[in-house]
Amino acid sequence: MKKKLASLLAAGVVSLAAFHAYAADEVTLQLKWVTQAQFAGYYVAKDKGFYEEEGLDVEIKPGGPDIAPAQVIAGGGADVIVDWMPSALATREKGVPLVNIAQPFKKSGMMLTCLKESGVETPEDFKGKTLGVWFFGNEYPFLSWMAHLNIPTDGGPDGVTVLKQGFNVDPLIQKQAACISTMTYNEYWQVIDAGIKPEDLVTFKYEDQGVATLEDGLYVLEDKLKDPAFKEKMVKFVRASMKGWKYAEENPDEAAEIVLENDSTGAQTEEHQKRMMGEIAKLTAGSNGALDEADYKRTVESLLAGGSDPVISKEPEGAWTHEITDEALK
């Protein structure tokens, strides 16, 4: 009798597993950059079974220097993407109707990191200097900030010379630029690891300068939101993802280990990922996933205030929705 019961239970477990595998809704997430703790919440949600609990089968696609998430989703290669709002709004204005459905990151991690010996102590000192700037959609916050400061970006003694910075810190190490673009959780530490002491650096956080724009939001194509089945799938995805983010905040070292397990390149180190996760937790803290309208308005105002060359030319309409997070956070 016991054997029969055991076999029946085993069969039940197998059929239940088969049912879940069969019934799982597939979701493809395109990340903004390579596998690292910047995206820990999604890897944690997958590893801990939070997606599975929602009946989802989530594929997480790493990004890279030659991958533009907006192009991937426009071409049908993803259901949802991670992108920065300046890039997403500029892309929307150009005809790819991206909509923010959730905002796990509350704060910006972007900053300019400068060599003290270059004579930069305040933003006024940028004039006449060469500054390293990332492009591929990452330049918008910088251009917006310079517009706020009324500093031209075409060189000269009263302007700045923009050096197109690769996704590394070489221009600062090699002294080709007085300042470079860094994230609090990544490139800044690469500068430190290269042997430059914190006291030999001056940093300007966009957050502290009052020009921070929203980073690492979740975006989908507008027309997809007309499909109730897709919306329901996104509600489940956002709910599970935010569960992953909060777990990562509370268990940063474990979250970093999960990220490392998912790094197929083997390029990441434990020290760097644990350090990164500690910094990322500061940026996601205070967000339940719902976009804060005040943060959105601040971002839009910053992007519109670009003088003769604003990042966006008009106030966006329909660029975000609370429909998904309202359901997900119930």
C-alpha positions as CSV (number, residue, x, y, z in Angstrom):
1,M,0.0,0.0,0.0
2,K,2.8,2.4,1.0
3,K,4.6,1.7,-2.4
4,K,1.4,2.3,-4.3
5,L,0.8,5.6,-2.4
6,A,4.4,6.7,-3.0
7,S,4.2,6.0,-6.7
8,L,0.9,7.9,-6.9
9,L,2.4,10.8,-5.1
10,A,5.4,10.7,-7.4
11,A,3.2,10.6,-10.4
12,G,1.3,13.6,-9.0
13,V,4.4,15.6,-8.5
14,V,5.6,14.8,-12.0
15,S,2.3,15.7,-13.6
16,L,2.1,18.9,-11.5
17,A,5.6,19.9,-12.7
18,A,4.7,19.0,-16.3
19,F,1.5,21.2,-15.9
20,H,3.6,24.1,-14.6
21,A,6.1,23.7,-17.4
22,Y,3.3,23.6,-20.0
23,A,1.3,26.5,-18.5
24,A,4.3,28.8,-18.0
25,D,4.0,32.2,-19.8
26,E,7.2,33.1,-21.5
27,V,8.7,36.5,-20.9
28,T,12.0,37.8,-22.5
29,L,13.7,40.6,-20.6
30,Q,16.5,42.6,-22.3
31,L,19.0,44.1,-19.9
32,K,20.8,47.4,-20.5
33,W,24.2,46.0,-19.9
34,V,26.1,42.8,-19.2
35,T,25.3,40.4,-16.3
36,Q,26.2,42.2,-13.1
37,A,24.6,43.2,-9.8
38,Q,23.0,46.2,-11.5
39,F,20.3,43.7,-12.5
40,A,20.4,41.5,-9.4
41,G,16.7,41.7,-8.7
42,Y,15.8,39.8,-11.9
43,Y,18.4,37.1,-11.4
44,V,17.3,36.7,-7.8
45,A,13.6,36.4,-8.9
46,K,14.6,33.7,-11.3
47,D,16.9,31.8,-9.0
48,K,14.5,31.9,-6.0
49,G,11.6,30.7,-8.1
50,F,9.6,34.0,-7.8
51,Y,8.9,34.0,-11.5
52,E,8.0,30.3,-11.5
53,E,5.5,31.0,-8.6
54,E,3.7,33.5,-10.9
55,G,3.6,30.9,-13.7
56,L,6.3,32.6,-15.7
57,D,9.3,31.3,-17.7
58,V,11.6,34.3,-17.9
59,E,14.6,34.5,-20.2
60,I,17.1,37.2,-19.1
61,K,19.2,38.5,-22.1
62,P,22.4,40.3,-21.1
63,G,23.2,43.6,-22.9
64,G,26.5,45.0,-24.0
65,P,28.2,47.9,-25.8
66,D,26.7,47.0,-29.1
67,I,23.1,46.2,-27.8
68,A,20.5,49.0,-27.7
69,P,17.5,47.7,-25.7
70,A,15.1,49.9,-27.5
71,Q,16.2,48.4,-30.9
72,V,15.8,44.9,-29.5
73,I,12.2,45.5,-28.3
74,A,11.3,47.4,-31.5
75,G,12.5,44.4,-33.5
76,G,10.5,41.9,-31.5
77,G,13.5,40.5,-29.6
78,A,12.1,41.2,-26.1
79,D,8.8,41.7,-24.3
80,V,10.2,44.1,-21.7
81,I,13.5,46.0,-21.4
82,V,15.6,47.8,-18.8
83,D,16.5,51.3,-19.9
84,W,17.2,54.8,-18.6
85,M,14.4,57.3,-18.9
86,P,16.3,59.9,-20.9
87,S,17.1,57.3,-23.6
88,A,13.5,55.9,-23.4
89,L,11.9,59.3,-23.8
90,A,14.2,60.3,-26.6
91,T,13.5,57.0,-28.3
92,R,9.7,57.5,-27.9
93,E,9.9,61.0,-29.5
94,K,11.7,59.3,-32.5
95,G,8.8,57.0,-33.0
96,V,9.4,53.9,-30.9
97,P,6.5,54.1,-28.3
98,L,8.2,52.9,-25.1
99,V,6.1,53.1,-21.9
100,N,7.5,52.9,-18.4
101,I,5.5,50.2,-16.5
102,A,7.7,50.1,-13.3
103,Q,10.6,51.9,-11.7
104,P,12.7,49.7,-9.4
105,F,15.5,52.4,-9.2
106,K,14.6,55.4,-7.1
107,K,17.9,57.2,-7.3
108,S,20.5,57.8,-10.0
109,G,24.0,56.3,-9.7
110,M,25.6,58.5,-12.4
111,M,28.4,60.9,-11.6
112,L,31.5,62.6,-13.1
113,T,34.7,61.5,-11.5
114,C,37.6,63.9,-11.9
115,L,41.3,64.0,-11.1
116,K,41.9,66.5,-8.3
117,E,45.2,67.5,-10.1
118,S,43.2,68.7,-13.1
119,G,42.0,71.7,-11.1
120,V,38.3,70.8,-11.0
121,E,36.7,71.6,-7.7
122,T,33.3,72.8,-8.7
123,P,31.2,72.5,-11.9
124,E,32.3,75.9,-13.0
125,D,35.8,74.5,-13.3
126,F,34.6,72.2,-16.1
127,K,35.1,75.1,-18.6
128,G,38.0,74.5,-20.9
129,K,38.4,70.9,-19.8
130,T,37.9,67.6,-21.6
131,L,35.2,65.4,-20.2
132,G,34.6,61.7,-21.0
133,V,31.0,60.9,-21.9
134,W,29.3,57.7,-22.8
135,F,27.0,57.7,-25.8
136,F,24.4,55.2,-27.2
137,G,21.7,56.9,-25.2
138,N,23.8,57.5,-22.1
139,E,24.8,61.0,-23.1
140,Y,21.4,62.6,-22.5
141,P,21.8,63.2,-18.7
142,F,25.2,64.8,-19.3
143,L,24.0,67.1,-22.1
144,S,21.1,68.1,-20.0
145,W,23.4,69.0,-17.1
146,M,25.7,71.1,-19.3
147,A,22.6,72.9,-20.6
148,H,21.6,73.7,-17.0
149,L,25.1,75.1,-16.4
150,N,25.0,77.0,-19.7
151,I,28.3,75.4,-20.7
152,P,28.6,74.6,-24.4
153,T,29.7,71.1,-25.4
154,D,31.6,72.0,-28.5
155,G,35.0,73.0,-26.9
156,G,36.6,76.3,-26.4
157,P,37.7,78.1,-23.2
158,D,34.1,78.6,-22.1
159,G,32.9,75.2,-23.1
160,V,33.8,71.6,-22.6
161,T,35.4,69.2,-25.1
162,V,33.5,66.0,-25.1
163,L,35.5,62.8,-25.4
164,K,33.5,59.9,-26.6
165,Q,34.3,57.5,-23.7
166,G,34.3,53.8,-24.2
167,F,32.7,51.7,-21.4
168,N,35.9,51.8,-19.4
169,V,37.9,54.3,-17.3
170,D,41.0,54.5,-19.5
171,P,40.7,58.3,-20.4
172,L,41.1,59.2,-16.7
173,I,43.9,56.7,-16.0
174,Q,45.8,57.9,-19.1
175,K,44.9,61.5,-18.3
176,Q,43.2,62.1,-21.6
177,A,40.3,63.7,-19.7
178,A,40.0,65.7,-16.5
179,C,36.8,63.9,-15.7
180,I,35.0,60.8,-16.9
181,S,31.5,59.3,-16.6
182,T,31.2,56.7,-13.9
183,M,28.5,54.9,-12.0
184,T,28.6,54.8,-8.2
185,Y,28.4,51.1,-8.3
186,N,30.8,50.3,-11.1
187,E,33.4,52.5,-12.9
188,Y,34.2,54.5,-9.9
189,W,35.5,51.4,-8.2
190,Q,37.5,50.5,-11.4
191,V,39.3,53.8,-11.0
192,I,40.1,52.9,-7.3
193,D,41.2,49.4,-8.4
194,A,43.5,51.0,-10.9
195,G,45.5,52.5,-8.0
196,I,44.1,56.0,-7.7
197,K,43.2,57.0,-4.2
198,P,39.8,58.4,-3.3
199,E,41.4,61.5,-1.9
200,D,43.0,62.2,-5.3
201,L,39.5,62.3,-6.9
202,V,36.6,64.8,-7.0
203,T,33.2,63.4,-7.7
204,F,30.0,65.1,-8.8
205,K,26.9,63.0,-8.4
206,Y,24.0,63.9,-10.7
207,E,21.7,63.3,-7.7
208,D,23.6,65.9,-5.6
209,Q,23.7,68.4,-8.5
210,G,19.9,68.4,-8.8
211,V,20.0,67.1,-12.4
212,A,19.4,63.4,-11.7
213,T,17.2,61.6,-14.2
214,L,15.6,58.2,-13.7
215,E,17.6,55.1,-14.5
216,D,16.9,51.3,-15.0
217,G,13.1,51.4,-15.4
218,L,11.1,48.7,-17.1
219,Y,9.7,49.5,-20.5
220,V,7.3,47.9,-23.0
221,L,5.8,48.9,-26.3
222,E,2.6,50.9,-26.0
223,D,0.4,48.8,-28.3
224,K,1.2,45.6,-26.3
225,L,-0.6,47.1,-23.3
226,K,-3.9,46.9,-25.3
227,D,-3.7,43.1,-24.9
228,P,-5.2,42.0,-21.5
229,A,-3.1,38.8,-21.6
230,F,0.1,40.7,-22.0
231,K,-0.8,43.1,-19.3
232,E,-1.6,40.3,-16.9
233,K,1.8,38.7,-17.8
234,M,3.6,42.1,-17.0
235,V,1.7,42.4,-13.7
236,K,3.1,39.0,-12.7
237,F,6.6,39.8,-14.0
238,V,6.7,43.1,-12.1
239,R,5.4,41.6,-8.9
240,A,8.0,38.8,-9.0
241,S,10.8,41.2,-10.0
242,M,10.1,43.6,-7.1
243,K,10.1,40.6,-4.8
244,G,13.6,39.8,-6.2
245,W,14.8,43.3,-5.7
246,K,13.7,43.5,-2.1
247,Y,15.3,40.2,-1.4
248,A,18.5,41.4,-3.1
249,E,18.5,44.6,-0.9
250,E,18.1,42.5,2.2
251,N,20.6,39.8,1.2
252,P,23.2,41.7,-0.9
253,D,26.0,39.1,-0.6
254,E,23.7,36.2,-1.6
255,A,22.3,38.3,-4.5
256,A,25.9,39.0,-5.7
257,E,26.6,35.2,-5.6
258,I,23.5,34.6,-7.7
259,V,24.6,37.1,-10.2
260,L,28.1,35.5,-10.4
261,E,26.4,32.1,-11.1
262,N,24.6,33.6,-14.0
263,D,27.7,35.3,-15.5
264,S,28.5,32.9,-18.4
265,T,31.5,35.1,-19.4
266,G,33.3,34.6,-16.1
267,A,34.4,38.2,-16.3
268,Q,33.0,39.3,-13.0
269,T,34.7,39.0,-9.6
270,E,33.1,38.3,-6.3
271,E,34.7,41.4,-4.6
272,H,33.4,43.7,-7.4
273,Q,29.9,42.2,-7.5
274,K,29.5,42.3,-3.7
275,R,30.6,45.9,-3.7
276,M,28.3,46.8,-6.6
277,M,25.3,45.1,-4.9
278,G,25.9,47.2,-1.8
279,E,25.8,50.4,-3.9
280,I,22.8,49.2,-6.0
281,A,20.8,48.6,-2.8
282,K,21.1,52.3,-2.1
283,L,19.5,53.2,-5.4
284,T,16.6,50.7,-5.2
285,A,15.9,51.5,-1.6
286,G,12.6,53.4,-1.2
287,S,11.0,52.1,-4.4
288,N,8.2,49.6,-4.4
289,G,8.3,49.5,-8.2
290,A,5.7,52.2,-8.9
291,L,7.0,55.2,-10.8
292,D,7.0,58.4,-8.6
293,E,5.3,61.1,-10.6
294,A,7.5,63.8,-9.1
295,D,10.6,61.9,-10.1
296,Y,9.2,61.6,-13.6
297,K,8.4,65.3,-13.8
298,R,11.9,66.2,-12.6
299,T,13.4,64.0,-15.3
300,V,11.2,65.5,-18.1
301,E,12.0,69.1,-17.0
302,S,15.7,68.4,-16.9
303,L,15.5,66.9,-20.5
304,L,13.4,69.8,-21.9
305,A,15.8,72.4,-20.4
306,G,18.4,71.8,-23.0
307,G,18.5,75.3,-24.5
308,S,18.8,75.2,-28.3
309,D,19.4,71.4,-28.2
310,P,17.1,69.7,-25.7
311,V,17.0,65.9,-25.3
312,I,13.3,66.0,-26.0
313,S,11.5,68.8,-27.7
314,K,8.0,68.5,-26.1
315,E,6.3,67.1,-23.0
316,P,5.8,63.4,-23.6
317,E,2.3,62.0,-23.5
318,G,1.5,58.4,-22.4
319,A,5.1,57.6,-21.6
320,W,4.3,55.9,-18.3
321,T,1.5,54.0,-16.7
322,H,0.6,52.9,-13.1
323,E,-1.7,50.2,-14.5
324,I,0.8,47.4,-14.1
325,T,2.2,48.4,-10.6
326,D,-1.3,49.2,-9.3
327,E,-2.3,45.5,-9.9
328,A,1.1,44.1,-9.0
329,L,1.3,45.8,-5.6
330,K,-2.2,44.8,-4.5
